[in-house]
Amino acid sequence: MQQKGAIQIIEWEDLDKRKFYSLGVFMTLTTRITVYPASLIRTRLQVQKGKVLYSGTFDAFCKILRAEGVQGLYRGFMVNTFTLVSGQAYITTYELVRKYVSQYSPSNTVKSVVAGGAASLVAQTITVPIDVVSQQLMMQGQGEHLTRFKPKPKMVLAASKRRLTFGQTRDITVQIFAADGFRGFYRGYVASLLTYIPNSALWWPFYHFYAEQLSLLAPSECPHLILQALAGPMAAATASTITNPMDVVRARVQVEGRSSVIETFKQLLAEEGVWGMTKGLSARIISSLPTSVLIVVGYETLKRLSLRADLIETRHW
């Protein structure tokens, strides 16, 4: 059976930027709504000592749902939506750096590694302060005893019980600033860079590699988008597994208020051994799989919908 040719990559100069950005915000928001519960579960698993709260991903999901309801799975989500800005910054940086590197190297792998790492650097600079606040909110409820900061509980008479209101974001923000100043919002910044720059730099080349390999195995009539949708989760699982130890350290530095990445790494290794480095990995992979499918299908579809009018007839999928 005849094989398809190489998967075509839509580059930055091929896009109608107005369509690209307007549709991109919607795509990013939809993705975050879908995967946020898994991100919350991952954070709680990584911060807990041993298995004092949850024995695993599914156990955490059931206990949070039972004790805190659906809203418990979305603690801190409203403040986390501000990362939409970093999402657009990531996309823009990736495409522009990829275009710049293409002047010096025709290698798709080189372009993907450099652009992915640069995009993550820019995005994390915007995201870390938001993550610091949202992760403190994620830990409220069953995990609140593991955090440094707690929002002030307020009485809601109609419900005849104590409930946290929207003021919790303000409470946490004020407490972080009072305790650590502006630097407190960038606690774990180095750990985040050491986690997400390699993760991003690995994801893109693995994604293109898996997509190309799948295209060689698939029948000629198989749409490229399906192959790309399969390649995304495969790349995410690979990159997540490689970078998870640093992600565990990052979560503890940010939530527990630690200042040393190296000391946190040593303490984690001493207390929980090598297996401590795998904490939250299953939740991370579970969250990354649908994220990758949504991102790949959404992003590749977004690029096709944003293709310049004069190029539409020249591309075949």
Buried (B, 14 or more C-beta within 10 A) or exposed (E): EEEBEEBEBBEBEBBEEEBBBEBBEEBBBEBBEBBBBBBBBBBBBBBBEEEEBBEEBEBBBEBBEEEBEEEBBBBBBEBBBBBBBBBBBBBBBBBBBBBBBBEEEEEBEBBBBBBBBBBBBBBBBBBBBBBBBBBBBBBBBBBBEBBBBBBEEEEEEEEEEEEBBEEBBBBBBBBBEEEBEEEBBBBBBBBBBBBBBBBBBBBBBBBBBBBBEBBEEBEEEBEBBEBBBBBBBBBBBBBBBEBBBBBBBBBBBBBBBBEEBEEBBEBBBEEBEEEBBBBBBBBBBBBBBBBBBBBBBBBBBBBBEBBBEEEEEEEEE
